[in-house]
Amino acid sequence: GMPLQAQLILASIYLISRFSPEHVIISGDIYDVHSEIRGLIPGIRQLTKRRISDYINELSLAGIITAEVKSMGHYGRTKIIKLDISMEVIGDALSEINKIQGIMNYKPVFLQADKVKLKNNIFKKLI
């Protein structure tokens, strides 16, 4: 099967798609969500952006996602990522993986409207 880190990248994409179907997913989002869910599973290393980009390419080659490079003008380039297999199929497959079962209902921080992320600490918005 797929390496656990690749499964976690896929889980990151799945969770963003699940909790915010309209959100346009870019590689930076996946990096952030992977960092969060990795912290919830013992013994999983933080990946570099470069390594995450490699896994995104592998998932794309496998036909599981599409990753389209878009120019952001002055800001360089980013990848726009979409699932290429139904949410249901991916959800079922991820739910079978022991280490991932526990995070299948995890809502990524940037989609939690009442929280803001500051220097890796999460503070309730001061409203």
ROVEXSE-507676 format. One record per atom (N, C-alpha, C, O): residue number from 1; residue in one letter; chain; atom name; x, z, y. Coordinates in Angstrom, 3 decimals, always signed. Example, Ala and Ser with C-alpha at 12.3 -4.5 7.8 and 13.67 -1.06 7.14 Angstrom:
2
nr,rest,kette,atom,x,z,y
1,A,A,N,+13.190,+7.800,-5.690
1,A,A,CA,+12.300,+7.800,-4.500
1,A,A,C,+13.200,+7.800,-3.300
1,A,A,O,+14.236,+8.465,-3.319
2,S,A,N,+12.850,+7.080,-2.250
2,S,A,CA,+13.670,+7.140,-1.060
2,S,A,C,+12.900,+7.870,+0.030
2,S,A,O,+13.409,+8.039,+1.138
//
This chain:
127
nr,rest,kette,atom,x,z,y
1,G,A,N,+0.823,+0.000,-1.222
1,G,A,CA,+0.000,+0.000,+0.000
1,G,A,C,+0.849,+0.000,+1.261
1,G,A,O,+2.070,-0.153,+1.230
2,M,A,N,+0.165,+0.174,+2.340
2,M,A,CA,+0.761,+0.155,+3.665
2,M,A,C,+1.475,+1.483,+3.935
2,M,A,O,+0.999,+2.528,+3.492
3,P,A,N,+2.607,+1.467,+4.654
3,P,A,CA,+3.239,+2.749,+4.998
3,P,A,C,+2.298,+3.620,+5.846
3,P,A,O,+1.472,+3.107,+6.603
4,L,A,N,+2.439,+4.935,+5.705
4,L,A,CA,+1.554,+5.857,+6.424
4,L,A,C,+1.576,+5.611,+7.938
4,L,A,O,+0.536,+5.683,+8.594
5,Q,A,N,+2.757,+5.322,+8.490
5,Q,A,CA,+2.816,+5.086,+9.941
5,Q,A,C,+1.969,+3.873,+10.334
5,Q,A,O,+1.309,+3.887,+11.373
6,A,A,N,+1.986,+2.830,+9.508
6,A,A,CA,+1.159,+1.649,+9.795
6,A,A,C,-0.321,+2.026,+9.715
6,A,A,O,-1.138,+1.558,+10.508
7,Q,A,N,-0.650,+2.882,+8.741
7,Q,A,CA,-2.038,+3.343,+8.599
7,Q,A,C,-2.457,+4.150,+9.830
7,Q,A,O,-3.605,+4.075,+10.269
8,L,A,N,-1.517,+4.922,+10.380
8,L,A,CA,-1.821,+5.714,+11.578
8,L,A,C,-2.010,+4.831,+12.809
8,L,A,O,-2.832,+5.132,+13.675
9,I,A,N,-1.251,+3.749,+12.883
9,I,A,CA,-1.437,+2.792,+13.985
9,I,A,C,-2.838,+2.190,+13.870
9,I,A,O,-3.562,+2.070,+14.859
10,L,A,N,-3.201,+1.819,+12.650
10,L,A,CA,-4.531,+1.255,+12.416
10,L,A,C,-5.617,+2.287,+12.741
10,L,A,O,-6.641,+1.956,+13.339
11,A,A,N,-5.380,+3.530,+12.341
11,A,A,CA,-6.335,+4.601,+12.650
11,A,A,C,-6.474,+4.775,+14.165
11,A,A,O,-7.572,+5.024,+14.661
12,S,A,N,-5.372,+4.645,+14.895
12,S,A,CA,-5.413,+4.761,+16.361
12,S,A,C,-6.321,+3.686,+16.954
12,S,A,O,-7.151,+3.964,+17.820
13,I,A,N,-6.148,+2.456,+16.475
13,I,A,CA,-6.965,+1.335,+16.967
13,I,A,C,-8.431,+1.569,+16.601
13,I,A,O,-9.333,+1.347,+17.408
14,Y,A,N,-8.642,+2.019,+15.373
14,Y,A,CA,-10.004,+2.290,+14.891
14,Y,A,C,-10.696,+3.341,+15.764
14,Y,A,O,-11.850,+3.164,+16.157
15,L,A,N,-9.989,+4.434,+16.065
15,L,A,CA,-10.596,+5.524,+16.835
15,L,A,C,-10.952,+5.083,+18.254
15,L,A,O,-12.004,+5.452,+18.776
16,I,A,N,-10.076,+4.297,+18.875
16,I,A,CA,-10.391,+3.800,+20.225
16,I,A,C,-11.626,+2.897,+20.155
16,I,A,O,-12.534,+3.009,+20.978
17,S,A,N,-11.648,+2.001,+19.162
17,S,A,CA,-12.773,+1.060,+19.019
17,S,A,C,-14.070,+1.797,+18.730
17,S,A,O,-15.138,+1.422,+19.214
18,R,A,N,-13.958,+2.852,+17.933
18,R,A,CA,-15.146,+3.591,+17.540
18,R,A,C,-15.765,+4.354,+18.705
18,R,A,O,-16.977,+4.322,+18.914
19,F,A,N,-14.907,+5.043,+19.464
19,F,A,CA,-15.429,+5.893,+20.530
19,F,A,C,-15.625,+5.155,+21.851
19,F,A,O,-16.314,+5.653,+22.741
20,S,A,N,-15.028,+3.977,+21.985
20,S,A,CA,-15.220,+3.194,+23.208
20,S,A,C,-15.185,+1.706,+22.875
20,S,A,O,-14.202,+1.021,+23.154
21,P,A,N,-16.283,+1.208,+22.268
21,P,A,CA,-16.311,-0.177,+21.790
21,P,A,C,-15.992,-1.209,+22.876
21,P,A,O,-15.490,-2.290,+22.570
22,E,A,N,-16.280,-0.885,+24.141
22,E,A,CA,-16.058,-1.855,+25.222
22,E,A,C,-14.627,-1.830,+25.760
22,E,A,O,-14.221,-2.726,+26.501
23,H,A,N,-13.869,-0.803,+25.386
23,H,A,CA,-12.522,-0.643,+25.946
23,H,A,C,-11.590,-1.760,+25.474
23,H,A,O,-11.534,-2.073,+24.285
24,V,A,N,-10.860,-2.357,+26.420
24,V,A,CA,-9.847,-3.353,+26.061
24,V,A,C,-8.585,-2.588,+25.663
24,V,A,O,-7.982,-1.897,+26.484
25,I,A,N,-8.197,-2.719,+24.401
25,I,A,CA,-7.071,-1.926,+23.883
25,I,A,C,-5.750,-2.633,+24.169
25,I,A,O,-5.566,-3.797,+23.815
26,I,A,N,-4.836,-1.914,+24.812
26,I,A,CA,-3.490,-2.451,+25.014
26,I,A,C,-2.498,-1.590,+24.232
26,I,A,O,-2.821,-0.481,+23.807
27,S,A,N,-1.289,-2.116,+24.050
27,S,A,CA,-0.329,-1.410,+23.200
27,S,A,C,-0.043,+0.015,+23.675
27,S,A,O,+0.187,+0.902,+22.853
28,G,A,N,-0.054,+0.245,+24.991
28,G,A,CA,+0.190,+1.599,+25.514
28,G,A,C,-0.854,+2.608,+25.049
28,G,A,O,-0.543,+3.776,+24.816
29,D,A,N,-2.107,+2.142,+24.915
29,D,A,CA,-3.174,+3.023,+24.414
29,D,A,C,-2.855,+3.469,+22.991
29,D,A,O,-3.032,+4.632,+22.630
30,I,A,N,-2.383,+2.518,+22.196
30,I,A,CA,-2.098,+2.811,+20.787
30,I,A,C,-0.939,+3.808,+20.693
30,I,A,O,-0.957,+4.722,+19.869
31,Y,A,N,+0.058,+3.618,+21.544
31,Y,A,CA,+1.186,+4.554,+21.588
31,Y,A,C,+0.681,+5.970,+21.896
31,Y,A,O,+1.069,+6.931,+21.232
32,D,A,N,-0.185,+6.087,+22.906
32,D,A,CA,-0.704,+7.407,+23.299
32,D,A,C,-1.512,+8.057,+22.182
32,D,A,O,-1.323,+9.234,+21.871
33,V,A,N,-2.412,+7.286,+21.583
33,V,A,CA,-3.289,+7.849,+20.548
33,V,A,C,-2.486,+8.189,+19.291
33,V,A,O,-2.730,+9.214,+18.654
34,H,A,N,-1.528,+7.324,+18.935
34,H,A,CA,-0.659,+7.627,+17.792
34,H,A,C,+0.077,+8.947,+18.031
34,H,A,O,+0.194,+9.770,+17.123
35,S,A,N,+0.573,+9.145,+19.260
35,S,A,CA,+1.285,+10.396,+19.583
35,S,A,C,+0.383,+11.610,+19.376
35,S,A,O,+0.827,+12.648,+18.886
36,E,A,N,-0.890,+11.467,+19.753
36,E,A,CA,-1.836,+12.578,+19.600
36,E,A,C,-2.140,+12.861,+18.132
36,E,A,O,-2.031,+14.002,+17.684
37,I,A,N,-2.518,+11.828,+17.384
37,I,A,CA,-2.950,+12.085,+16.004
37,I,A,C,-1.765,+12.456,+15.113
37,I,A,O,-1.918,+13.199,+14.144
38,R,A,N,-0.590,+11.937,+15.446
38,R,A,CA,+0.614,+12.297,+14.702
38,R,A,C,+0.827,+13.807,+14.786
38,R,A,O,+1.248,+14.436,+13.816
39,G,A,N,+0.533,+14.382,+15.954
39,G,A,CA,+0.705,+15.816,+16.142
39,G,A,C,-0.262,+16.656,+15.315
39,G,A,O,-0.064,+17.859,+15.149
40,L,A,N,-1.304,+16.017,+14.800
40,L,A,CA,-2.308,+16.742,+14.008
40,L,A,C,-1.988,+16.710,+12.514
40,L,A,O,-2.624,+17.401,+11.718
41,I,A,N,-0.988,+15.895,+12.143
41,I,A,CA,-0.653,+15.739,+10.722
41,I,A,C,+0.784,+16.219,+10.516
41,I,A,O,+1.706,+15.693,+11.140
42,P,A,N,+0.982,+17.211,+9.645
42,P,A,CA,+2.337,+17.757,+9.460
42,P,A,C,+3.338,+16.694,+8.988
42,P,A,O,+3.019,+15.845,+8.156
43,G,A,N,+4.543,+16.762,+9.535
43,G,A,CA,+5.648,+15.947,+9.033
43,G,A,C,+5.668,+14.489,+9.443
43,G,A,O,+6.401,+13.699,+8.848
44,I,A,N,+4.883,+14.106,+10.447
44,I,A,CA,+4.887,+12.705,+10.881
44,I,A,C,+5.727,+12.568,+12.147
44,I,A,O,+5.516,+13.284,+13.126
45,R,A,N,+6.685,+11.637,+12.115
45,R,A,CA,+7.590,+11.463,+13.252
45,R,A,C,+6.908,+10.714,+14.399
45,R,A,O,+6.018,+9.890,+14.188
46,Q,A,N,+7.354,+11.027,+15.619
46,Q,A,CA,+6.961,+10.237,+16.788
46,Q,A,C,+7.648,+8.877,+16.678
46,Q,A,O,+8.830,+8.809,+16.338
47,L,A,N,+6.934,+7.810,+16.957
47,L,A,CA,+7.534,+6.479,+16.930
47,L,A,C,+7.843,+6.017,+18.347
47,L,A,O,+7.177,+6.411,+19.305
48,T,A,N,+8.871,+5.171,+18.463
48,T,A,CA,+9.166,+4.568,+19.765
48,T,A,C,+8.143,+3.466,+20.039
48,T,A,O,+7.467,+2.989,+19.128
49,K,A,N,+8.043,+3.072,+21.309
49,K,A,CA,+7.133,+1.975,+21.673
49,K,A,C,+7.522,+0.694,+20.937
49,K,A,O,+6.667,-0.093,+20.531
50,R,A,N,+8.824,+0.506,+20.778
50,R,A,CA,+9.335,-0.691,+20.105
50,R,A,C,+8.848,-0.726,+18.640
50,R,A,O,+8.408,-1.762,+18.142
51,R,A,N,+8.940,+0.422,+17.977
51,R,A,CA,+8.538,+0.514,+16.571
51,R,A,C,+7.026,+0.305,+16.426
51,R,A,O,+6.566,-0.353,+15.493
52,I,A,N,+6.272,+0.870,+17.353
52,I,A,CA,+4.822,+0.693,+17.327
52,I,A,C,+4.481,-0.780,+17.506
52,I,A,O,+3.574,-1.307,+16.861
53,S,A,N,+5.218,-1.430,+18.387
53,S,A,CA,+5.035,-2.863,+18.605
53,S,A,C,+5.298,-3.651,+17.312
53,S,A,O,+4.587,-4.607,+17.004
54,D,A,N,+6.326,-3.239,+16.565
54,D,A,CA,+6.623,-3.881,+15.271
54,D,A,C,+5.456,-3.716,+14.297
54,D,A,O,+5.066,-4.670,+13.624
55,Y,A,N,+4.904,-2.512,+14.223
55,Y,A,CA,+3.767,-2.274,+13.324
55,Y,A,C,+2.543,-3.082,+13.749
55,Y,A,O,+1.804,-3.589,+12.904
56,I,A,N,+2.330,-3.201,+15.063
56,I,A,CA,+1.215,-4.009,+15.563
56,I,A,C,+1.391,-5.457,+15.095
56,I,A,O,+0.432,-6.100,+14.667
57,N,A,N,+2.624,-5.960,+15.182
57,N,A,CA,+2.898,-7.324,+14.708
57,N,A,C,+2.617,-7.466,+13.217
57,N,A,O,+2.045,-8.465,+12.781
58,E,A,N,+3.022,-6.463,+12.435
58,E,A,CA,+2.785,-6.514,+10.985
58,E,A,C,+1.294,-6.515,+10.659
58,E,A,O,+0.844,-7.275,+9.802
59,L,A,N,+0.525,-5.662,+11.344
59,L,A,CA,-0.926,-5.607,+11.108
59,L,A,C,-1.579,-6.926,+11.512
59,L,A,O,-2.551,-7.369,+10.901
60,S,A,N,-1.030,-7.535,+12.542
60,S,A,CA,-1.539,-8.822,+13.006
60,S,A,C,-1.240,-9.924,+11.984
60,S,A,O,-2.100,-10.750,+11.678
61,L,A,N,-0.015,-9.925,+11.465
61,L,A,CA,+0.357,-10.907,+10.437
61,L,A,C,-0.478,-10.734,+9.177
61,L,A,O,-0.772,-11.704,+8.478
62,A,A,N,-0.859,-9.490,+8.890
62,A,A,CA,-1.671,-9.212,+7.700
62,A,A,C,-3.140,-9.606,+7.909
62,A,A,O,-3.941,-9.560,+6.976
63,G,A,N,-3.481,-9.994,+9.144
63,G,A,CA,-4.853,-10.423,+9.420
63,G,A,C,-5.834,-9.277,+9.628
63,G,A,O,-7.048,-9.477,+9.592
64,I,A,N,-5.301,-8.065,+9.847
64,I,A,CA,-6.170,-6.896,+10.011
64,I,A,C,-6.584,-6.736,+11.473
64,I,A,O,-7.689,-6.287,+11.779
65,I,A,N,-5.665,-7.117,+12.371
65,I,A,CA,-5.969,-7.077,+13.804
65,I,A,C,-5.529,-8.393,+14.444
65,I,A,O,-4.808,-9.181,+13.832
66,T,A,N,-5.970,-8.618,+15.678
66,T,A,CA,-5.383,-9.698,+16.471
66,T,A,C,-4.637,-9.028,+17.621
66,T,A,O,-5.101,-8.031,+18.175
67,A,A,N,-3.493,-9.574,+17.970
67,A,A,CA,-2.694,-9.041,+19.074
67,A,A,C,-2.290,-10.219,+19.954
67,A,A,O,-1.428,-11.021,+19.595
68,E,A,N,-2.929,-10.300,+21.106
68,E,A,CA,-2.697,-11.431,+21.992
68,E,A,C,-1.854,-10.962,+23.173
68,E,A,O,-2.225,-10.020,+23.873
69,V,A,N,-0.715,-11.626,+23.393
69,V,A,CA,+0.146,-11.233,+24.509
69,V,A,C,-0.437,-11.785,+25.809
69,V,A,O,-0.700,-12.981,+25.932
70,K,A,N,-0.631,-10.889,+26.773
70,K,A,CA,-1.168,-11.293,+28.075
70,K,A,C,-0.140,-10.965,+29.147
70,K,A,O,+0.481,-9.903,+29.119
71,S,A,N,+0.033,-11.877,+30.084
71,S,A,CA,+0.913,-11.592,+31.207
71,S,A,C,+0.167,-10.731,+32.217
71,S,A,O,-0.982,-11.007,+32.561
72,M,A,N,+0.836,-9.687,+32.684
72,M,A,CA,+0.230,-8.821,+33.691
72,M,A,C,+0.910,-9.087,+35.035
72,M,A,O,+0.961,-8.212,+35.900
73,G,A,N,+1.428,-10.298,+35.199
73,G,A,CA,+2.113,-10.651,+36.438
73,G,A,C,+3.305,-9.749,+36.672
73,G,A,O,+4.191,-9.629,+35.825
74,H,A,N,+3.314,-9.119,+37.829
74,H,A,CA,+4.405,-8.253,+38.259
74,H,A,C,+4.705,-7.142,+37.256
74,H,A,O,+5.834,-6.654,+37.192
75,Y,A,N,+3.692,-6.735,+36.464
75,Y,A,CA,+3.867,-5.589,+35.564
75,Y,A,C,+4.388,-5.980,+34.192
75,Y,A,O,+4.439,-5.148,+33.286
76,G,A,N,+4.774,-7.240,+34.030
76,G,A,CA,+5.286,-7.661,+32.727
76,G,A,C,+4.176,-8.094,+31.795
76,G,A,O,+3.130,-8.567,+32.237
77,R,A,N,+4.409,-7.928,+30.494
77,R,A,CA,+3.439,-8.417,+29.520
77,R,A,C,+2.929,-7.270,+28.670
77,R,A,O,+3.622,-6.273,+28.468
78,T,A,N,+1.728,-7.419,+28.184
78,T,A,CA,+1.191,-6.421,+27.269
78,T,A,C,+0.433,-7.145,+26.174
78,T,A,O,+0.103,-8.324,+26.298
79,K,A,N,+0.164,-6.423,+25.106
79,K,A,CA,-0.629,-6.996,+24.021
79,K,A,C,-2.042,-6.456,+24.101
79,K,A,O,-2.256,-5.256,+24.268
80,I,A,N,-3.009,-7.364,+23.977
80,I,A,CA,-4.418,-6.975,+23.882
80,I,A,C,-4.745,-6.961,+22.387
80,I,A,O,-4.586,-7.973,+21.703
81,I,A,N,-5.197,-5.822,+21.890
81,I,A,CA,-5.373,-5.661,+20.442
81,I,A,C,-6.838,-5.494,+20.074
81,I,A,O,-7.569,-4.727,+20.700
82,K,A,N,-7.254,-6.230,+19.040
82,K,A,CA,-8.628,-6.094,+18.544
82,K,A,C,-8.596,-6.016,+17.022
82,K,A,O,-7.728,-6.605,+16.378
83,L,A,N,-9.545,-5.287,+16.459
83,L,A,CA,-9.693,-5.271,+15.002
83,L,A,C,-10.247,-6.619,+14.567
83,L,A,O,-11.114,-7.187,+15.230
84,D,A,N,-9.745,-7.122,+13.456
84,D,A,CA,-10.205,-8.415,+12.958
84,D,A,C,-10.995,-8.249,+11.658
84,D,A,O,-11.377,-9.228,+11.017
85,I,A,N,-11.230,-6.993,+11.287
85,I,A,CA,-12.011,-6.667,+10.090
85,I,A,C,-13.082,-5.696,+10.567
85,I,A,O,-12.862,-4.976,+11.541
86,S,A,N,-14.232,-5.660,+9.910
86,S,A,CA,-15.322,-4.814,+10.410
86,S,A,C,-14.926,-3.343,+10.447
86,S,A,O,-14.156,-2.860,+9.617
87,M,A,N,-15.481,-2.643,+11.445
87,M,A,CA,-15.239,-1.210,+11.613
87,M,A,C,-15.579,-0.453,+10.333
87,M,A,O,-14.877,+0.479,+9.941
88,E,A,N,-16.654,-0.867,+9.697
88,E,A,CA,-17.129,-0.185,+8.492
88,E,A,C,-16.084,-0.254,+7.377
88,E,A,O,-15.771,+0.751,+6.739
89,V,A,N,-15.555,-1.451,+7.156
89,V,A,CA,-14.554,-1.648,+6.095
89,V,A,C,-13.295,-0.829,+6.399
89,V,A,O,-12.751,-0.167,+5.516
90,I,A,N,-12.839,-0.881,+7.652
90,I,A,CA,-11.632,-0.140,+8.018
90,I,A,C,-11.878,+1.367,+7.946
90,I,A,O,-11.026,+2.118,+7.471
91,G,A,N,-13.043,+1.801,+8.418
91,G,A,CA,-13.391,+3.223,+8.357
91,G,A,C,-13.410,+3.734,+6.929
91,G,A,O,-12.893,+4.813,+6.639
92,D,A,N,-14.008,+2.955,+6.038
92,D,A,CA,-14.061,+3.347,+4.622
92,D,A,C,-12.659,+3.435,+4.027
92,D,A,O,-12.338,+4.385,+3.312
93,A,A,N,-11.824,+2.438,+4.329
93,A,A,CA,-10.467,+2.407,+3.779
93,A,A,C,-9.645,+3.591,+4.290
93,A,A,O,-8.946,+4.246,+3.517
94,L,A,N,-9.731,+3.862,+5.593
94,L,A,CA,-8.956,+4.971,+6.164
94,L,A,C,-9.430,+6.318,+5.626
94,L,A,O,-8.630,+7.236,+5.449
95,S,A,N,-10.725,+6.432,+5.368
95,S,A,CA,-11.288,+7.697,+4.863
95,S,A,C,-10.786,+8.046,+3.470
95,S,A,O,-10.861,+9.199,+3.045
96,E,A,N,-10.273,+7.047,+2.763
96,E,A,CA,-9.734,+7.270,+1.413
96,E,A,C,-8.322,+7.858,+1.448
96,E,A,O,-7.828,+8.350,+0.433
97,I,A,N,-7.672,+7.808,+2.617
97,I,A,CA,-6.276,+8.228,+2.713
97,I,A,C,-6.224,+9.719,+3.044
97,I,A,O,-6.687,+10.148,+4.101
98,N,A,N,-5.654,+10.498,+2.130
98,N,A,CA,-5.680,+11.959,+2.268
98,N,A,C,-5.272,+12.472,+3.639
98,N,A,O,-5.987,+13.270,+4.246
99,K,A,N,-4.110,+12.009,+4.133
99,K,A,CA,-3.593,+12.571,+5.380
99,K,A,C,-4.412,+12.154,+6.590
99,K,A,O,-4.324,+12.778,+7.648
100,I,A,N,-5.208,+11.103,+6.440
100,I,A,CA,-5.946,+10.570,+7.590
100,I,A,C,-7.393,+11.062,+7.634
100,I,A,O,-8.030,+11.041,+8.688
101,Q,A,N,-7.911,+11.506,+6.478
101,Q,A,CA,-9.313,+11.953,+6.414
101,Q,A,C,-9.674,+12.916,+7.536
101,Q,A,O,-10.741,+12.807,+8.141
102,G,A,N,-8.778,+13.858,+7.808
102,G,A,CA,-9.062,+14.916,+8.765
102,G,A,C,-9.115,+14.481,+10.218
102,G,A,O,-9.576,+15.241,+11.069
103,I,A,N,-8.650,+13.265,+10.524
103,I,A,CA,-8.650,+12.829,+11.927
103,I,A,C,-9.658,+11.720,+12.191
103,I,A,O,-9.677,+11.144,+13.279
104,M,A,N,-10.485,+11.420,+11.218
104,M,A,CA,-11.411,+10.289,+11.369
104,M,A,C,-12.464,+10.496,+12.460
104,M,A,O,-13.067,+9.530,+12.927
105,N,A,N,-12.687,+11.740,+12.866
105,N,A,CA,-13.644,+12.004,+13.946
105,N,A,C,-12.953,+12.446,+15.231
105,N,A,O,-13.590,+12.965,+16.147
106,Y,A,N,-11.639,+12.232,+15.284
106,Y,A,CA,-10.880,+12.654,+16.464
106,Y,A,C,-11.125,+11.695,+17.629
106,Y,A,O,-10.949,+10.485,+17.492
107,K,A,N,-11.529,+12.241,+18.766
107,K,A,CA,-11.753,+11.395,+19.944
107,K,A,C,-10.509,+11.417,+20.830
107,K,A,O,-10.130,+12.473,+21.336
108,P,A,N,-9.867,+10.253,+21.022
108,P,A,CA,-8.634,+10.204,+21.823
108,P,A,C,-8.828,+10.795,+23.222
108,P,A,O,-9.881,+10.641,+23.840
109,V,A,N,-7.784,+11.474,+23.700
109,V,A,CA,-7.856,+12.186,+24.972
109,V,A,C,-8.306,+11.286,+26.126
109,V,A,O,-9.133,+11.693,+26.941
110,F,A,N,-7.763,+10.058,+26.198
110,F,A,CA,-8.094,+9.247,+27.368
110,F,A,C,-9.554,+8.787,+27.373
110,F,A,O,-10.039,+8.253,+28.371
111,L,A,N,-10.246,+8.996,+26.255
111,L,A,CA,-11.674,+8.674,+26.200
111,L,A,C,-12.544,+9.915,+26.417
111,L,A,O,-13.771,+9.824,+26.464
112,Q,A,N,-11.896,+11.068,+26.549
112,Q,A,CA,-12.645,+12.305,+26.803
112,Q,A,C,-12.733,+12.476,+28.311
112,Q,A,O,-11.776,+12.907,+28.953
113,A,A,N,-13.878,+12.139,+28.867
113,A,A,CA,-14.016,+12.034,+30.322
113,A,A,C,-13.698,+13.332,+31.057
113,A,A,O,-13.262,+13.309,+32.207
114,D,A,N,-13.917,+14.454,+30.394
114,D,A,CA,-13.719,+15.719,+31.106
114,D,A,C,-12.302,+16.264,+30.976
114,D,A,O,-12.033,+17.402,+31.359
115,K,A,N,-11.400,+15.451,+30.438
115,K,A,CA,-10.025,+15.935,+30.314
115,K,A,C,-9.075,+14.940,+30.970
115,K,A,O,-9.296,+13.730,+30.912
116,V,A,N,-8.046,+15.438,+31.578
116,V,A,CA,-7.003,+14.555,+32.082
116,V,A,C,-5.698,+14.966,+31.434
116,V,A,O,-5.507,+16.124,+31.062
117,K,A,N,-4.800,+14.000,+31.305
117,K,A,CA,-3.553,+14.266,+30.622
117,K,A,C,-2.453,+14.434,+31.664
117,K,A,O,-2.215,+13.524,+32.459
118,L,A,N,-1.797,+15.555,+31.672
118,L,A,CA,-0.705,+15.776,+32.600
118,L,A,C,+0.515,+16.215,+31.812
118,L,A,O,+0.500,+17.255,+31.154
119,K,A,N,+1.575,+15.415,+31.883
119,K,A,CA,+2.827,+15.771,+31.215
119,K,A,C,+2.609,+16.287,+29.805
119,K,A,O,+3.173,+17.308,+29.413
120,N,A,N,+1.795,+15.580,+29.052
120,N,A,CA,+1.516,+15.918,+27.656
120,N,A,C,+0.726,+17.200,+27.455
120,N,A,O,+0.482,+17.603,+26.318
121,N,A,N,+0.325,+17.842,+28.539
121,N,A,CA,-0.591,+18.971,+28.396
121,N,A,C,-1.956,+18.503,+28.832
121,N,A,O,-2.078,+17.658,+29.720
122,I,A,N,-2.965,+19.039,+28.223
122,I,A,CA,-4.306,+18.604,+28.556
122,I,A,C,-4.988,+19.698,+29.362
122,I,A,O,-5.149,+20.825,+28.894
123,F,A,N,-5.383,+19.351,+30.570
123,F,A,CA,-6.087,+20.316,+31.414
123,F,A,C,-7.493,+19.808,+31.655
123,F,A,O,-7.707,+18.610,+31.842
124,K,A,N,-8.445,+20.717,+31.651
124,K,A,CA,-9.797,+20.336,+32.065
124,K,A,C,-9.694,+19.880,+33.519
124,K,A,O,-8.984,+20.493,+34.317
125,K,A,N,-10.396,+18.813,+33.858
125,K,A,CA,-10.382,+18.374,+35.260
125,K,A,C,-10.870,+19.514,+36.137
125,K,A,O,-11.839,+20.200,+35.811
126,L,A,N,-10.190,+19.700,+37.241
126,L,A,CA,-10.541,+20.808,+38.135
126,L,A,C,-11.673,+20.366,+39.051
126,L,A,O,-11.456,+20.018,+40.211
127,I,A,N,-12.875,+20.387,+38.511
127,I,A,CA,-14.037,+19.942,+39.288
127,I,A,C,-15.003,+21.109,+39.415
127,I,A,O,-16.060,+20.971,+40.031
//
